[in-house]
């Protein structure tokens, strides 16, 4: 069963670029996983320190394997 996740992150003051670079790298790597169906990263235009991740994986178990 497909499993979707929505995560909101906010960078510390002055760390926005560092967090964005790291999140872009994670998104790139996640998209290469066979079990990743969708991975979107958004940055809030009104609050550039805030990032929203939207992920869809084949299943919750397969998503958790990412962290092993």
ZIVEN-V128194 format. One record per residue. N is the residue number from 0. SS is DSSP state (H for helix, E for strand, - for the rest). Layout:
{{N,SS} {N,SS}}
This chain:
{{0,-} {1,-} {2,E} {3,E} {4,E} {5,E} {6,E} {7,E} {8,E} {9,E} {10,-} {11,-} {12,-} {13,-} {14,-} {15,H} {16,H} {17,H} {18,H} {19,H} {20,H} {21,H} {22,H} {23,H} {24,H} {25,H} {26,H} {27,H} {28,H} {29,H} {30,H} {31,-} {32,-} {33,-} {34,-} {35,E} {36,E} {37,E} {38,E} {39,E} {40,E} {41,E} {42,E} {43,-} {44,-} {45,-} {46,-} {47,-} {48,-} {49,E} {50,E} {51,E} {52,E} {53,E} {54,E} {55,E} {56,E} {57,-} {58,-} {59,H} {60,H} {61,H} {62,H} {63,H} {64,H} {65,-} {66,-} {67,-}}
